[in-house]
């Protein structure tokens, strides 16, 4: 009976050591303890259990995601990182309207002179008029200046859409009306930079050439009111001016406002070849004058170059919760092969823009643990812009994006899994490109972004799996190893994981505290080789030994903690990168498990 008790207690110790190499703890259903023959030969200084093997152990049975909102398993089994940024407050760029107000307007009169000699050659026409040689007369009838301040966001104007009522009334002296009943033509020359939408005219028979600014009225009856009414709808800043008629824009320097200065003249000319038949002489008081009235000019839209403020600030934060245990710890370095940050910017303003910034990772105490600079990217005008930021552009589908930016150290953001990720943006309008916008209109620019990546290692990457086997003490508290004795486990580990596995272990006491290696030593022989392609298994022989370094310490042992470091390289050599880790296809199998006691166990159950 006592012999059976000893056997049972010894088996618990030896089999617990056997389970260590599986990396699955007591929860592994693939390792059936009943498959190991419990018959142990008694005698000698060496006890050996028969050889055994495990079923294939899938990563999904080992790596627990802990309801993570950062890592999930895709339909094909690939481990994937995916996280959306929070909603970001949109930017509302705006350039104020411009009011150009009158500073000076002066109405003038011109004298209409007719040589007396024309009457000598006049001949009476059927309608009791005298037909004379054609006479031309005219001159400047009005001059004006309008000035307005422009906001600092306007850097250049080539044309402006405006709204301003304008009325030009032509006045004639009574003597002029009586002597010249009809003008063959009356022409008004307004500045050609002003495009006039004529709404009414005293003569239906008129023409207006916007390119020259010339308005021509035909067969004008001088006894009737003569006028032109309209609205200025365009100011063309490209029109070459003169010393007296020009439209100029001067941008502000720094934060100062700019100015618009509009100077102009209106000239009138008349042509006639009929005079009053009763006139024996040419009257002396023949004058033509104009009265021009023009309201405040409001620039509602403009074509040019603009630099409105685009206040995006932070492009929303990413908060990470429930991080899987295998991604935590000081020895974890999540150097992902090709993480991708996708940025989408919706803009309804016809101004191109640029965006750069920093992605900042912070821990739970809001301390910055990593910062990555993002180079300047282009924002399309009045469109949706899709940008990809990644380490290896050749690895992404470039057709999905308007721009792909290479950032070599992008993995730093997740090297240590942060609590929050912030995208600190610096957005600006591209004031080097011409655009046409409404002034006083609030536009909207809305960004959103996400971070994604398969769990594929780049050089230097390492994650860690930890577990504990405990509850042994009740079974081994009465046992100790004889001097020089130890427990040895050997197995051939078949690894399909495209990563190297380095196993280490420590004994723990009933309080869960690690027992110093100077008291109980657990040794692991070597690193488990990686599958180079993630399909073909690599086999590595592994030996684990447990020995007392101080006599009687086995009685203190309640179990083992163990750590498996999953790394992209073999101590800095033979890197395997870019292979996505799969929860179902990547398995580990322990074959030819041999557990033996070298030496003797001393048990005291009294």
Phi, psi and omega per residue, in radians:
X1 nan -0.783 3.124
X2 -1.116 -0.623 3.112
X3 -1.115 -0.697 3.119
X4 -1.112 -0.693 3.126
X5 -1.099 -0.746 3.133
X6 -1.091 -0.754 3.120
X7 -1.036 -0.793 -3.105
X8 -1.056 -0.794 -3.098
X9 -1.165 -0.647 3.111
X10 -1.139 -0.737 -3.125
X11 -1.067 -0.748 3.126
X12 -0.978 -0.788 -3.135
X13 -1.109 -0.838 -3.069
X14 -1.189 -0.752 -3.107
X15 -1.200 -0.600 3.059
X16 -1.067 -0.694 3.063
X17 -1.103 -0.677 3.124
X18 -1.081 -0.705 -3.128
X19 -1.168 -0.395 -3.125
X20 -0.982 -0.716 -3.071
X21 -1.240 -0.330 -3.138
X22 -1.330 -0.411 -3.140
X23 1.200 0.436 -3.067
X24 -2.146 -0.152 3.117
X25 1.160 -2.942 -3.079
X26 -1.272 -0.149 -3.081
X27 -1.561 -0.011 -3.058
X28 -1.378 1.940 -3.127
X29 -1.349 -0.268 -3.090
X30 -1.362 -0.288 -3.118
X31 -1.843 1.802 -3.044
X32 -1.644 1.891 -3.097
X33 -1.061 -0.453 -3.093
X34 -1.174 -0.277 -3.113
X35 -1.335 -0.232 -3.127
X36 -1.586 2.256 -3.137
X37 -1.175 2.163 -3.089
X38 -1.513 0.124 3.123
X39 -1.356 2.130 3.138
X40 -2.116 2.223 3.071
X41 -1.197 2.346 -3.120
X42 -1.749 2.311 3.068
X43 2.180 2.759 3.130
X44 1.323 -3.065 -3.133
X45 -1.777 0.252 -3.123
X46 -2.532 2.179 3.089
X47 -2.026 2.302 -3.060
X48 -2.229 2.366 3.012
X49 -1.553 2.587 3.121
X50 -1.060 2.694 -3.141
X51 -1.114 2.503 3.118
X52 -2.571 2.935 3.113
X53 -2.470 2.822 3.078
X54 -1.808 2.889 2.926
X55 -1.272 2.959 3.035
X56 -1.104 2.254 3.137
X57 -1.803 2.015 -3.140
X58 -1.401 2.625 3.111
X59 -1.052 -0.533 -3.123
X60 -1.093 -0.432 3.108
X61 -1.436 -0.147 -3.039
X62 -1.999 -0.903 -3.040
X63 -1.513 1.919 -3.137
X64 -1.583 2.315 -3.098
X65 -1.464 -0.275 3.088
X66 0.958 0.736 3.131
X67 0.973 0.595 -3.097
X68 -1.086 2.455 3.018
X69 -1.709 0.208 3.111
X70 -1.938 -0.683 -3.061
X71 -2.051 2.402 3.072
X72 -2.501 2.931 3.098
X73 -1.820 2.117 -3.140
X74 -1.252 2.968 -3.109
X75 -1.013 -0.575 -3.130
X76 -1.489 0.061 3.108
X77 1.661 -0.144 -3.131
X78 -1.197 2.398 2.977
X79 -1.319 2.246 -3.066
X80 -2.247 2.468 2.949
X81 -1.675 2.372 3.082
X82 -2.757 2.251 3.115
X83 -2.688 2.254 3.116
X84 -1.572 2.533 3.008
X85 -1.313 2.631 3.074
X86 -1.108 2.838 3.079
X87 -1.022 2.409 -3.118
X88 -1.912 2.403 3.067
X89 -1.135 2.225 -3.112
X90 -1.208 2.762 3.003
X91 -1.600 2.602 -3.122
X92 -2.238 1.336 3.119
X93 -1.112 2.511 -3.093
X94 -2.650 2.407 3.007
X95 -2.088 2.139 -3.050
X96 -1.130 2.703 3.013
X97 -1.139 2.824 -3.131
X98 -2.093 2.201 3.056
X99 -1.816 2.192 3.125
X100 -1.948 2.014 -2.992
X101 -1.961 2.719 -3.105
X102 -1.179 2.297 2.958
X103 -1.953 -0.438 3.140
X104 -2.790 2.350 2.988
X105 -2.525 2.293 -3.046
X106 -2.344 2.177 3.112
X107 -1.733 2.379 -3.043
X108 -2.143 2.893 3.041
X109 -2.197 2.643 3.129
X110 -2.188 2.564 3.140
X111 -1.554 2.331 3.084
X112 -1.686 1.997 -3.097
X113 -1.896 2.387 3.114
X114 -2.253 2.097 3.136
X115 -1.045 2.425 3.134
X116 -1.072 -0.442 -3.072
X117 -1.151 -0.333 -3.103
X118 -1.198 -0.471 -3.132
X119 -1.254 -0.485 -3.119
X120 -1.169 -0.557 -3.112
X121 -1.725 0.075 -3.100
X122 -1.236 2.599 3.071
X123 -2.242 2.537 -3.067
X124 -1.299 2.330 3.115
X125 -1.734 2.901 -3.065
X126 -1.017 -0.503 -3.081
X127 -1.661 0.563 3.053
X128 1.121 0.360 3.024
X129 -1.811 2.779 3.042
X130 -1.747 2.186 3.111
X131 -1.498 2.168 -3.118
X132 -2.142 2.966 3.026
X133 -1.110 2.558 -3.060
X134 -1.041 2.288 -3.126
X135 -2.039 2.376 3.065
X136 -2.048 2.456 3.126
X137 -2.669 2.736 3.111
X138 2.869 -3.042 -3.128
X139 2.860 -2.941 -3.101
X140 -1.415 2.243 -3.127
X141 -2.000 -0.203 3.115
X142 -2.765 2.607 3.010
X143 -2.482 2.592 -3.038
X144 -2.642 2.850 3.003
X145 -2.549 2.312 3.091
X146 -2.196 2.436 -3.111
X147 -2.334 2.475 3.084
X148 -2.556 2.694 3.061
X149 -1.585 2.474 3.104
X150 -2.013 2.508 3.136
X151 -1.143 2.707 -3.075
X152 -1.085 -0.349 -3.117
X153 -1.222 -0.317 3.117
X154 -1.532 2.075 -3.116
X155 -1.808 -0.425 3.136
X156 -2.804 2.468 3.064
X157 -2.200 2.251 3.028
X158 -1.821 -0.557 3.025
X159 -2.718 2.768 -3.088
X160 -2.416 2.412 2.990
X161 -1.579 2.160 -3.016
X162 -2.273 2.977 3.006
X163 -2.423 2.043 3.133
X164 -2.730 2.131 3.091
X165 -1.278 2.452 3.086
X166 -2.415 2.391 3.103
X167 -2.306 2.279 3.072
X168 -2.133 2.015 3.076
X169 -1.843 2.303 3.085
X170 -1.764 2.169 -3.136
X171 -1.933 2.456 -3.137
X172 -2.188 2.524 3.025
X173 -1.249 2.746 -3.127
X174 -1.044 -0.665 -3.136
X175 -1.088 -0.672 -3.136
X176 -1.182 -0.714 -3.142
X177 -1.103 -0.720 -3.089
X178 -1.246 -0.657 -3.068
X179 -1.360 -0.649 -3.101
X180 -2.112 1.662 -3.090
X181 -1.197 -0.490 -3.053
X182 -2.485 2.330 2.958
X183 -1.595 2.264 3.059
X184 -1.073 -0.769 2.990
X185 -2.523 2.601 2.980
X186 -2.252 2.159 -3.082
X187 -2.060 2.350 3.027
X188 -2.032 2.216 3.116
X189 -1.838 1.897 3.064
X190 -1.750 2.826 3.136
X191 -0.980 2.353 -3.064
X192 -1.250 -0.244 3.075
X193 -1.297 -0.234 3.100
X194 -1.683 2.103 3.058
X195 -1.744 2.109 -2.993
X196 -1.839 2.285 2.978
X197 -1.698 1.778 -3.068
X198 -1.284 2.134 -3.126
X199 -1.710 -0.519 3.066
X200 -2.775 2.709 -3.092
X201 -2.596 2.569 -3.126
X202 -1.141 -0.375 3.089
X203 -2.088 2.220 3.110
X204 -1.194 -0.459 -3.112
X205 -1.591 1.514 3.141
X206 -2.464 2.854 3.062
X207 -2.404 2.650 -3.135
X208 -2.443 2.187 3.118
X209 -1.874 1.902 -3.090
X210 -1.152 -0.504 -3.105
X211 -1.203 -0.600 -3.117
X212 -1.814 -0.318 -3.089
X213 1.381 0.299 -3.067
X214 -1.692 2.252 3.077
X215 -1.991 2.187 -3.071
X216 -2.132 2.162 3.058
X217 -1.860 2.415 -3.110
X218 -1.995 2.564 3.095
X219 0.901 1.042 -3.064
X220 -1.551 2.111 3.091
X221 -1.384 2.110 -3.047
X222 -1.291 -0.349 -3.129
X223 -1.310 -0.332 -3.115
X224 -1.683 2.746 3.072
X225 -1.023 2.478 3.112
X226 -2.072 2.139 -3.073
X227 -2.732 2.795 2.977
X228 -2.361 2.255 3.078
X229 -2.107 2.482 3.132
X230 -2.984 -2.958 3.130
X231 -2.371 2.290 3.038
X232 -1.342 2.125 -3.113
X233 -1.988 -0.253 3.124
X234 -2.471 2.392 2.926
X235 -1.991 2.124 -3.074
X236 -1.768 1.855 -3.090
X237 -1.367 -0.144 3.123
X238 -1.451 -0.261 -3.106
X239 -1.148 2.270 3.126
X240 -1.258 2.229 -3.079
X241 -1.657 3.106 3.043
X242 -2.053 -3.098 -3.120
X243 -1.169 -0.430 -3.076
X244 -1.975 -0.154 -3.107
X245 -2.471 1.737 -3.088
X246 -2.711 2.689 3.116
X247 -2.119 2.074 -3.064
X248 -2.232 2.577 3.057
X249 -2.195 2.302 3.101
X250 -2.175 1.971 -3.115
X251 -1.214 2.684 3.082
X252 -1.296 2.748 3.106
X253 -1.840 2.249 -3.099
X254 1.183 -2.197 3.130
X255 -1.662 0.132 -3.119
X256 -1.366 2.658 3.073
X257 -1.279 2.723 2.997
X258 -1.663 -3.045 -3.123
X259 -2.432 2.610 2.944
X260 -2.028 2.256 3.135
X261 -2.163 2.126 -3.067
X262 -2.133 1.913 3.092
X263 -1.983 2.540 -3.133
X264 -2.869 2.867 3.074
X265 -2.295 2.674 2.998
X266 -2.093 2.163 3.115
X267 -1.959 2.524 3.138
X268 -2.205 2.426 3.049
X269 -2.363 2.562 3.136
X270 -2.213 2.642 3.063
X271 -2.287 2.268 3.102
X272 -2.549 2.743 3.071
X273 -2.489 0.281 3.033
X274 -2.216 2.444 3.027
X275 -2.331 2.946 -3.127
X276 -1.127 2.244 -3.063
X277 -1.178 -0.401 -3.095
X278 -1.469 -0.145 -3.085
X279 -1.319 2.172 3.087
X280 -1.617 -0.453 3.117
X281 -2.334 2.928 3.106
X282 -1.488 2.213 3.132
X283 -1.089 2.718 -3.108
X284 -1.710 -0.255 -3.062
X285 -1.934 1.064 3.134
X286 -1.925 1.864 -3.122
X287 -2.259 2.580 3.057
X288 -2.145 2.322 3.120
X289 -2.410 2.919 3.139
X290 -2.349 2.610 3.018
X291 -2.164 1.981 -3.125
X292 -1.835 2.305 3.025
X293 -2.182 2.327 -3.137
X294 -2.514 2.219 -3.123
X295 -1.352 -3.094 3.074
X296 -1.031 2.364 3.137
X297 -1.675 2.128 3.108
X298 -1.896 2.127 3.078
X299 -1.498 1.963 -3.086
X300 -1.661 -0.464 3.133
X301 -2.554 2.814 -3.095
X302 -2.705 2.623 2.978
X303 -1.974 2.325 -3.108
X304 2.902 -2.509 -3.137
X305 -2.187 2.333 -2.982
X306 -2.376 2.646 3.127
X307 -2.358 1.124 3.109
X308 -1.258 2.707 3.107
X309 -1.243 2.306 3.053
X310 -2.034 1.655 -3.011
X311 -1.633 1.499 3.100
X312 -1.611 -0.542 -3.140
X313 1.054 -2.220 3.074
X314 -1.453 2.349 3.132
X315 -1.493 0.726 -3.122
X316 1.451 2.586 -3.132
X317 -1.764 2.672 2.966
X318 -1.902 2.141 3.087
X319 -1.883 2.285 -3.053
X320 -1.944 2.202 -3.132
X321 -2.182 2.794 3.019
X322 0.887 1.055 3.131
X323 -1.288 2.298 3.093
X324 -1.009 2.544 -3.085
X325 -1.029 -0.597 -3.063
X326 -1.246 -0.102 3.085
X327 -1.863 0.175 -3.127
X328 -2.039 2.791 3.106
X329 2.023 2.684 -3.095
X330 -1.158 -0.400 -3.100
X331 -1.620 0.132 3.135
X332 -1.634 2.299 3.069
X333 -2.367 1.746 -3.020
X334 -1.526 1.282 3.126
X335 -1.503 1.493 -3.086
X336 -1.187 2.560 -3.066
X337 -1.115 -0.914 -3.097
X338 -2.577 1.258 3.035
X339 -1.121 2.615 -3.092
X340 -2.197 2.231 2.983
X341 -1.879 2.026 3.122
X342 -1.743 2.207 -3.110
X343 -2.083 2.239 3.101
X344 -2.139 2.241 -3.109
X345 -2.204 2.097 3.082
X346 -1.762 2.167 -3.094
X347 -2.309 2.349 3.088
X348 -1.930 0.240 3.087
X349 -1.781 2.444 -3.049
X350 -1.439 0.480 3.099
X351 -1.938 2.213 3.045
X352 -1.178 2.712 -3.113
X353 -2.432 3.029 3.049
X354 -2.286 2.695 -3.125
X355 -2.519 2.314 3.003
X356 -2.493 3.117 3.128
X357 2.882 -2.793 -3.135
X358 -2.363 2.412 2.982
X359 -1.753 2.172 -3.017
X360 -2.087 2.223 3.063
X361 -1.787 2.327 -3.114
X362 -2.257 2.592 3.125
X363 -1.483 -3.055 -3.070
X364 -1.140 -0.319 3.094
X365 -1.654 0.223 3.134
X366 1.140 0.429 3.088
X367 -1.620 2.353 3.134
X368 -1.214 2.191 3.121
X369 -1.965 -0.269 3.074
X370 -2.806 2.579 3.102
X371 -2.530 2.269 -3.101
X372 -2.176 2.216 3.115
X373 -1.413 2.344 3.117
X374 -1.849 2.190 -3.080
X375 -1.231 2.978 -3.086
X376 -1.141 2.305 3.109
X377 -2.112 2.773 -3.091
X378 -1.789 2.392 3.079
X379 -1.868 2.180 -3.126
X380 -1.261 2.552 3.093
X381 -1.330 2.403 3.012
X382 0.864 0.902 -3.055
X383 -2.867 3.069 3.010
X384 -1.741 2.208 -3.141
X385 -1.895 2.255 3.121
X386 -2.024 2.160 -3.047
X387 -2.185 2.440 3.059
X388 -2.007 2.240 3.047
X389 -1.989 2.158 -3.044
X390 -2.699 3.073 3.110
X391 -1.534 -0.671 -3.055
X392 -2.216 1.614 -3.090
X393 -0.991 -0.533 -3.122
X394 -1.192 -0.227 -3.116
X395 -1.600 -0.029 -3.122
X396 -1.996 2.812 3.099
X397 -1.436 1.681 -3.031
X398 -1.153 -0.376 -3.121
X399 -1.168 -0.277 -3.133
X400 -1.412 -0.203 -2.960
X401 -2.208 2.710 3.025
X402 -1.424 -0.445 -3.107
X403 -2.696 2.440 3.067
X404 -2.117 2.152 -3.100
X405 -1.936 2.313 3.132
X406 -1.604 2.138 3.084
X407 -2.252 1.848 -2.980
X408 -1.083 -0.605 -3.041
X409 -1.811 0.452 -3.107
X410 -1.046 -0.542 -3.123
X411 -1.108 -0.319 -3.113
X412 -1.015 -0.500 -3.081
X413 -1.095 -0.579 -3.109
X414 -1.937 0.127 -3.117
X415 -0.989 -0.787 2.895
X416 -1.981 2.077 -3.020
X417 -1.049 2.079 -3.084
X418 -1.501 3.013 3.007
X419 -1.468 -0.679 3.123
X420 -2.398 2.647 3.015
X421 -2.162 2.243 3.119
X422 -2.066 2.441 3.042
X423 -1.899 1.739 3.137
X424 -1.485 1.932 -2.986
X425 -1.791 2.545 3.011
X426 -2.198 1.712 -3.058
X427 -1.850 2.486 3.136
X428 -2.505 2.607 2.980
X429 -1.257 2.630 3.094
X430 -1.588 1.660 -3.063
X431 -1.374 0.114 3.099
X432 -1.615 -0.176 -3.075
X433 -1.991 2.462 -3.103
X434 -1.325 2.506 3.130
X435 -2.588 2.891 3.074
X436 -2.191 2.167 -3.068
X437 -2.382 2.844 2.971
X438 -1.506 2.365 3.083
X439 -1.559 2.515 -3.109
X440 1.385 0.065 -3.123
X441 -1.751 2.332 3.129
X442 -1.540 1.969 3.105
X443 -1.592 2.990 -3.080
X444 -2.351 2.266 3.029
X445 -2.174 2.085 -3.063
X446 -2.127 2.104 3.097
X447 -1.805 2.765 2.919
X448 -2.681 2.702 -3.102
X449 -2.649 2.851 3.049
X450 -2.558 2.779 3.087
X451 -2.051 2.310 3.120
X452 -2.557 2.735 3.092
X453 -3.044 2.492 2.916
X454 -1.264 2.677 3.060
X455 -1.352 1.440 3.114
X456 -2.233 2.317 -3.015
X457 -1.449 2.552 2.837
X458 -1.893 3.033 -3.070
X459 -0.952 2.371 3.092
X460 1.538 -0.054 -3.107
X461 -1.282 2.600 3.087
X462 -2.807 2.280 2.979
X463 -2.076 2.903 -3.005
X464 -2.355 2.318 3.037
X465 -1.905 2.284 -3.137
X466 -2.194 2.584 3.048
X467 -2.766 2.984 -3.105
X468 -2.369 2.353 2.949
X469 -1.918 2.054 -3.100
X470 -2.440 -3.006 -3.111
X471 1.458 0.331 -3.119
X472 -1.469 -0.438 -2.839
X473 -1.035 -0.640 3.140
X474 -1.057 -0.464 -3.092
X475 -1.605 -0.423 -3.047
X476 -2.099 0.120 -3.073
X477 -1.154 -0.286 3.124
X478 -1.793 0.185 -3.077
X479 -1.996 2.631 2.972
X480 -2.590 2.741 3.133
X481 -1.503 2.414 3.038
X482 -1.152 2.798 -3.091
X483 -1.008 2.290 3.135
X484 1.429 0.001 -3.123
X485 -1.536 2.726 3.064
X486 -2.776 2.848 3.094
X487 -1.804 2.292 -3.079
X488 -2.185 2.364 3.052
X489 -2.166 2.307 3.067
X490 -2.191 2.517 3.101
X491 -2.770 2.655 2.978
X492 -1.689 2.041 -3.069
X493 -1.704 2.050 3.041
X494 -1.627 2.104 -3.035
X495 -2.088 2.094 3.035
X496 -1.747 0.008 -3.134
X497 -1.327 2.301 3.123
X498 -1.352 0.941 -3.126
X499 -2.792 2.690 3.116
X500 -1.486 2.568 -3.133
X501 -2.097 2.136 3.110
X502 -2.025 2.051 -3.057
X503 -1.776 2.348 2.999
X504 -2.423 2.725 -3.040
X505 -2.629 2.712 3.069
X506 -2.475 2.555 3.051
X507 -1.382 2.619 3.104
X508 -2.250 2.737 3.108
X509 -1.660 -3.045 -3.054
X510 -1.162 -0.314 3.099
X511 -1.609 0.061 3.127
X512 1.440 0.111 3.140
X513 -1.494 2.467 3.107
X514 -1.190 2.424 3.080
X515 -1.587 2.270 -3.060
X516 -0.988 2.510 3.139
X517 -1.065 -0.374 3.096
X518 -1.247 -0.205 -3.133
X519 -1.893 -0.870 3.059
X520 -2.267 2.187 -3.093
X521 -1.981 2.279 3.042
X522 -2.038 2.115 -3.122
X523 -2.025 2.473 3.038
X524 -2.104 2.326 -2.932
X525 -1.221 -0.889 -3.026
X526 -2.746 2.994 -3.139
X527 -1.322 2.532 3.114
X528 -1.476 2.206 -3.077
X529 -1.146 2.637 -3.130
X530 -1.606 2.632 2.947
X531 -1.333 2.195 -3.057
X532 -1.268 -0.418 -3.103
X533 -2.060 -0.016 -3.124
X534 1.334 0.114 -3.121
X535 -2.181 -0.826 -3.107
X536 -1.514 2.133 -3.079
X537 -1.258 2.526 2.984
X538 -1.892 2.385 -3.102
X539 -1.869 2.279 -3.137
X540 -2.277 2.186 3.038
X541 -1.299 2.315 -3.094
X542 -2.234 2.409 3.078
X543 -2.171 2.310 3.100
X544 -2.152 2.330 3.106
X545 -2.222 2.532 3.053
X546 -2.170 2.224 -3.114
X547 -2.502 2.637 3.046
X548 -1.449 2.276 3.020
X549 -1.711 -0.303 3.038
X550 -2.289 2.251 -3.030
X551 -1.003 2.349 3.081
X552 1.534 -0.035 -3.072
X553 -1.275 -0.322 3.105
X554 -1.037 -0.528 3.140
X555 -1.130 -0.408 -3.124
X556 -1.465 -0.235 -3.011
X557 -1.330 2.284 3.025
X558 -1.952 -0.124 3.135
X559 2.828 -2.870 -3.112
X560 -2.319 2.462 2.859
X561 -1.719 2.527 3.065
X562 -2.450 2.711 -3.091
X563 -2.320 2.270 3.024
X564 -1.986 2.005 3.078
X565 -1.565 2.071 -3.138
X566 -1.724 1.940 -2.943
X567 -2.194 2.732 -3.133
X568 -1.447 -0.151 -3.087
X569 -2.550 2.874 3.135
X570 -1.692 1.498 -3.115
X571 0.918 0.782 3.076
X572 1.601 -0.026 -3.115
X573 -2.084 2.855 3.011
X574 0.910 1.010 -3.100
X575 -1.148 2.444 2.978
X576 -2.113 1.999 -3.030
X577 -2.252 2.757 3.016
X578 1.344 0.174 3.131
X579 -1.763 2.035 -3.100
X580 -1.254 2.308 -3.123
X581 -1.415 2.320 -3.029
X582 -2.036 2.353 -3.049
X583 -1.221 -0.469 -3.017
X584 -1.880 -0.624 -3.045
X585 -1.490 -0.456 -3.103
X586 -1.625 1.919 -3.040
X587 -2.149 2.842 3.063
X588 -2.240 2.315 -3.131
X589 -2.261 2.307 3.066
X590 -1.759 2.038 -3.130
X591 -2.012 2.722 3.085
X592 0.955 0.807 -3.138
X593 -1.212 2.197 3.092
X594 -2.228 2.147 3.114
X595 -2.056 2.248 3.119
X596 -2.520 2.689 3.041
X597 -1.767 2.114 3.067
X598 -1.736 1.947 -3.044
X599 1.827 -2.574 -3.061
X600 -2.315 2.637 2.950
X601 -1.788 2.333 3.098
X602 -1.837 2.147 -3.102
X603 -2.112 2.437 3.081
X604 -2.257 1.776 -3.088
X605 -1.818 0.288 3.131
X606 -1.318 nan nan
